[in-house]
Amino acid sequence: MMKKRVIGLFLFLTFTLVVSGTGCEQEKANPSPSAVATPKNNMKTLTIYSINSDTMDLIPVRVKEDQQKLSEKYITSLVLENLEEKDIIIHKIKKQGKSVIVSFSSKGKPVKNCSEEMENLILECFANSLLDNLKDCHKVIFRCDGRGYKSEHQSFEINEVYTSK
């Protein structure tokens, strides 16, 4: 009689386990929540160059592109804004063929009151940002008040190419 009870209990437990499952099927029936797909960001950005004042290095910076057509004036304004140097004064910017000419005022940086290292970094910011973002810009020329560029540290002839691609 005891054997019948043990066998009966064994069959009952086996049947209960088979019917209720081992828990694996329950996981399938209640799937875990999946990651929610984030909408694609359609904001257009471009890379300009700025200065890391702690390390005195040129650094690329991603900025929001607000205009449909990129121009030398727009890129220059983004660099100016990002540098946060109120002493940098742009006299004139113009495109001439495949060159962009940036003329600084002799009353501000990088021409006046600027270390040689900072002057080089400022010129590199403008030159690299223009060359990288304007397809039809192959040369950058710097001037001072519309004439040849002349500072305490550097001088370039009126049409001397600072850098090119």
PyMOL commands that set and color helices and strands:
alter all, ss='L'
color gray80, all
select helices_A, chain A and resi 2-20+24-29+72-83+116-133
alter helices_A, ss='H'
color red, helices_A
select strands_A, chain A and resi 45-52+57-64+90-96+99-104+139-144+147-150+155-156+161-164
alter strands_A, ss='S'
color yellow, strands_A
deselect
rebuild
show_as cartoon
